[in-house]
Amino acid sequence: MSKDWVWVALLALSGFLIGGVYTTWKTAKFMATVLAVCALLAAGGAVAWMLS
């Protein structure tokens, strides 16, 4: 995988995790919170990778 596509993959992962947050929020708030934290980490990693 090229270095230029890593941040795109991280953003895609972040979007996937946000979808999981949306889906699980009504039934399992703790798991939704864990997924939200993971989504924020993936998005932050993507931004950091893109800026470096």
N, CA, C and O atoms as CSV, one atom per row, in Angstrom:
chain,resi,resn,atom,element,x,y,z
A,1,MET,N,N,0.841,-1.176,0.000
A,1,MET,CA,C,0.000,0.000,0.000
A,1,MET,C,C,0.885,1.237,0.000
A,1,MET,O,O,1.813,1.346,0.801
A,2,SER,N,N,0.600,2.144,-0.878
A,2,SER,CA,C,1.363,3.371,-0.982
A,2,SER,C,C,1.099,4.266,0.229
A,2,SER,O,O,0.027,4.209,0.831
A,3,LYS,N,N,2.068,5.078,0.570
A,3,LYS,CA,C,1.916,5.980,1.715
A,3,LYS,C,C,0.801,7.000,1.502
A,3,LYS,O,O,0.202,7.474,2.467
A,4,ASP,N,N,0.523,7.335,0.256
A,4,ASP,CA,C,-0.517,8.325,-0.020
A,4,ASP,C,C,-1.915,7.795,0.265
A,4,ASP,O,O,-2.833,8.586,0.482
A,5,TRP,N,N,-2.097,6.500,0.270
A,5,TRP,CA,C,-3.422,5.929,0.459
A,5,TRP,C,C,-3.717,5.560,1.908
A,5,TRP,O,O,-4.842,5.174,2.228
A,6,VAL,N,N,-2.739,5.671,2.773
A,6,VAL,CA,C,-2.954,5.294,4.172
A,6,VAL,C,C,-3.978,6.205,4.824
A,6,VAL,O,O,-4.857,5.730,5.543
A,7,TRP,N,N,-3.880,7.500,4.587
A,7,TRP,CA,C,-4.834,8.412,5.217
A,7,TRP,C,C,-6.238,8.226,4.657
A,7,TRP,O,O,-7.220,8.446,5.366
A,8,VAL,N,N,-6.345,7.826,3.405
A,8,VAL,CA,C,-7.661,7.541,2.821
A,8,VAL,C,C,-8.269,6.311,3.501
A,8,VAL,O,O,-9.460,6.289,3.811
A,9,ALA,N,N,-7.443,5.296,3.729
A,9,ALA,CA,C,-7.921,4.087,4.405
A,9,ALA,C,C,-8.329,4.400,5.845
A,9,ALA,O,O,-9.314,3.853,6.340
A,10,LEU,N,N,-7.582,5.271,6.517
A,10,LEU,CA,C,-7.939,5.651,7.882
A,10,LEU,C,C,-9.243,6.442,7.925
A,10,LEU,O,O,-10.045,6.260,8.841
A,11,LEU,N,N,-9.459,7.301,6.964
A,11,LEU,CA,C,-10.727,8.025,6.903
A,11,LEU,C,C,-11.890,7.081,6.614
A,11,LEU,O,O,-12.976,7.242,7.170
A,12,ALA,N,N,-11.668,6.105,5.752
A,12,ALA,CA,C,-12.708,5.111,5.477
A,12,ALA,C,C,-13.024,4.303,6.736
A,12,ALA,O,O,-14.190,4.045,7.034
A,13,LEU,N,N,-11.997,3.909,7.462
A,13,LEU,CA,C,-12.195,3.191,8.723
A,13,LEU,C,C,-12.965,4.055,9.714
A,13,LEU,O,O,-13.846,3.561,10.418
A,14,SER,N,N,-12.641,5.319,9.771
A,14,SER,CA,C,-13.344,6.233,10.662
A,14,SER,C,C,-14.829,6.322,10.297
A,14,SER,O,O,-15.686,6.298,11.181
A,15,GLY,N,N,-15.127,6.423,9.035
A,15,GLY,CA,C,-16.524,6.457,8.594
A,15,GLY,C,C,-17.263,5.173,8.914
A,15,GLY,O,O,-18.427,5.203,9.312
A,16,PHE,N,N,-16.596,4.054,8.742
A,16,PHE,CA,C,-17.184,2.764,9.084
A,16,PHE,C,C,-17.497,2.687,10.574
A,16,PHE,O,O,-18.560,2.204,10.966
A,17,LEU,N,N,-16.575,3.162,11.396
A,17,LEU,CA,C,-16.787,3.154,12.838
A,17,LEU,C,C,-17.897,4.107,13.255
A,17,LEU,O,O,-18.648,3.803,14.182
A,18,ILE,N,N,-18.016,5.239,12.602
A,18,ILE,CA,C,-19.106,6.175,12.911
A,18,ILE,C,C,-20.453,5.545,12.561
A,18,ILE,O,O,-21.444,5.764,13.258
A,19,GLY,N,N,-20.485,4.777,11.499
A,19,GLY,CA,C,-21.705,4.036,11.186
A,19,GLY,C,C,-22.053,3.039,12.281
A,19,GLY,O,O,-23.225,2.841,12.600
A,20,GLY,N,N,-21.036,2.414,12.854
A,20,GLY,CA,C,-21.260,1.514,13.977
A,20,GLY,C,C,-21.774,2.236,15.198
A,20,GLY,O,O,-22.614,1.706,15.926
A,21,VAL,N,N,-21.280,3.444,15.436
A,21,VAL,CA,C,-21.773,4.255,16.545
A,21,VAL,C,C,-23.254,4.560,16.344
A,21,VAL,O,O,-24.055,4.427,17.268
A,22,TYR,N,N,-23.599,4.960,15.159
A,22,TYR,CA,C,-24.991,5.295,14.853
A,22,TYR,C,C,-25.908,4.092,15.036
A,22,TYR,O,O,-27.029,4.223,15.528
A,23,THR,N,N,-25.428,2.931,14.640
A,23,THR,CA,C,-26.235,1.723,14.722
A,23,THR,C,C,-26.404,1.230,16.153
A,23,THR,O,O,-27.492,0.792,16.527
A,24,THR,N,N,-25.357,1.294,16.953
A,24,THR,CA,C,-25.408,0.698,18.286
A,24,THR,C,C,-25.811,1.666,19.396
A,24,THR,O,O,-25.925,1.246,20.547
A,25,TRP,N,N,-26.030,2.931,19.096
A,25,TRP,CA,C,-26.265,3.916,20.150
A,25,TRP,C,C,-27.502,3.597,21.000
A,25,TRP,O,O,-27.454,3.752,22.220
A,26,LYS,N,N,-28.597,3.160,20.391
A,26,LYS,CA,C,-29.824,2.921,21.148
A,26,LYS,C,C,-29.752,1.665,22.010
A,26,LYS,O,O,-30.424,1.594,23.039
A,27,THR,N,N,-28.967,0.689,21.622
A,27,THR,CA,C,-28.956,-0.578,22.348
A,27,THR,C,C,-27.773,-0.732,23.286
A,27,THR,O,O,-27.928,-1.280,24.377
A,28,ALA,N,N,-26.605,-0.268,22.895
A,28,ALA,CA,C,-25.401,-0.472,23.706
A,28,ALA,C,C,-24.577,0.818,23.711
A,28,ALA,O,O,-23.675,0.996,22.892
A,29,LYS,N,N,-24.897,1.700,24.636
A,29,LYS,CA,C,-24.234,3.009,24.665
A,29,LYS,C,C,-22.743,2.906,24.991
A,29,LYS,O,O,-21.945,3.691,24.479
A,30,PHE,N,N,-22.360,1.942,25.840
A,30,PHE,CA,C,-20.939,1.806,26.157
A,30,PHE,C,C,-20.147,1.400,24.918
A,30,PHE,O,O,-19.088,1.966,24.645
A,31,MET,N,N,-20.650,0.432,24.174
A,31,MET,CA,C,-19.955,-0.012,22.963
A,31,MET,C,C,-19.938,1.102,21.916
A,31,MET,O,O,-18.955,1.258,21.191
A,32,ALA,N,N,-21.012,1.869,21.835
A,32,ALA,CA,C,-21.044,2.998,20.905
A,32,ALA,C,C,-19.995,4.035,21.284
A,32,ALA,O,O,-19.378,4.642,20.409
A,33,THR,N,N,-19.790,4.242,22.583
A,33,THR,CA,C,-18.768,5.185,23.030
A,33,THR,C,C,-17.375,4.687,22.678
A,33,THR,O,O,-16.520,5.466,22.258
A,34,VAL,N,N,-17.145,3.392,22.849
A,34,VAL,CA,C,-15.850,2.803,22.481
A,34,VAL,C,C,-15.610,2.970,20.978
A,34,VAL,O,O,-14.507,3.324,20.560
A,35,LEU,N,N,-16.632,2.717,20.178
A,35,LEU,CA,C,-16.496,2.881,18.728
A,35,LEU,C,C,-16.245,4.346,18.359
A,35,LEU,O,O,-15.485,4.635,17.435
A,36,ALA,N,N,-16.880,5.260,19.077
A,36,ALA,CA,C,-16.680,6.687,18.803
A,36,ALA,C,C,-15.246,7.105,19.101
A,36,ALA,O,O,-14.651,7.877,18.348
A,37,VAL,N,N,-14.694,6.599,20.192
A,37,VAL,CA,C,-13.303,6.907,20.514
A,37,VAL,C,C,-12.375,6.362,19.439
A,37,VAL,O,O,-11.440,7.041,19.015
A,38,CYS,N,N,-12.634,5.139,19.002
A,38,CYS,CA,C,-11.815,4.543,17.925
A,38,CYS,C,C,-11.947,5.340,16.630
A,38,CYS,O,O,-10.965,5.521,15.910
A,39,ALA,N,N,-13.147,5.814,16.333
A,39,ALA,CA,C,-13.353,6.627,15.131
A,39,ALA,C,C,-12.579,7.932,15.213
A,39,ALA,O,O,-11.981,8.369,14.230
A,40,LEU,N,N,-12.592,8.552,16.388
A,40,LEU,CA,C,-11.830,9.790,16.555
A,40,LEU,C,C,-10.327,9.551,16.422
A,40,LEU,O,O,-9.616,10.372,15.843
A,41,LEU,N,N,-9.848,8.439,16.953
A,41,LEU,CA,C,-8.424,8.113,16.807
A,41,LEU,C,C,-8.062,7.871,15.345
A,41,LEU,O,O,-7.013,8.320,14.883
A,42,ALA,N,N,-8.920,7.169,14.619
A,42,ALA,CA,C,-8.646,6.909,13.196
A,42,ALA,C,C,-8.665,8.209,12.394
A,42,ALA,O,O,-7.818,8.419,11.526
A,43,ALA,N,N,-9.627,9.075,12.685
A,43,ALA,CA,C,-9.700,10.355,11.963
A,43,ALA,C,C,-8.495,11.231,12.313
A,43,ALA,O,O,-7.924,11.879,11.436
A,44,GLY,N,N,-8.113,11.252,13.576
A,44,GLY,CA,C,-6.945,12.025,13.969
A,44,GLY,C,C,-5.677,11.489,13.341
A,44,GLY,O,O,-4.807,12.261,12.937
A,45,GLY,N,N,-5.566,10.186,13.257
A,45,GLY,CA,C,-4.420,9.579,12.595
A,45,GLY,C,C,-4.375,9.914,11.113
A,45,GLY,O,O,-3.306,10.142,10.548
A,46,ALA,N,N,-5.540,9.940,10.497
A,46,ALA,CA,C,-5.596,10.286,9.069
A,46,ALA,C,C,-5.154,11.726,8.838
A,46,ALA,O,O,-4.413,12.015,7.899
A,47,VAL,N,N,-5.614,12.621,9.700
A,47,VAL,CA,C,-5.221,14.034,9.554
A,47,VAL,C,C,-3.724,14.194,9.803
A,47,VAL,O,O,-3.039,14.903,9.066
A,48,ALA,N,N,-3.222,13.534,10.840
A,48,ALA,CA,C,-1.799,13.631,11.135
A,48,ALA,C,C,-0.961,13.049,9.996
A,48,ALA,O,O,0.078,13.609,9.646
A,49,TRP,N,N,-1.401,11.936,9.418
A,49,TRP,CA,C,-0.670,11.319,8.308
A,49,TRP,C,C,-0.699,12.228,7.085
A,49,TRP,O,O,0.297,12.356,6.372
A,50,MET,N,N,-1.846,12.856,6.850
A,50,MET,CA,C,-1.980,13.706,5.685
A,50,MET,C,C,-1.102,14.947,5.811
A,50,MET,O,O,-0.542,15.410,4.817
A,51,LEU,N,N,-0.974,15.494,7.026
A,51,LEU,CA,C,-0.187,16.708,7.216
A,51,LEU,C,C,1.320,16.454,7.285
A,51,LEU,O,O,2.119,17.370,7.095
A,52,SER,N,N,1.696,15.216,7.556
A,52,SER,CA,C,3.140,14.941,7.685
A,52,SER,C,C,3.798,14.683,6.350
A,52,SER,O,O,5.003,14.439,6.293
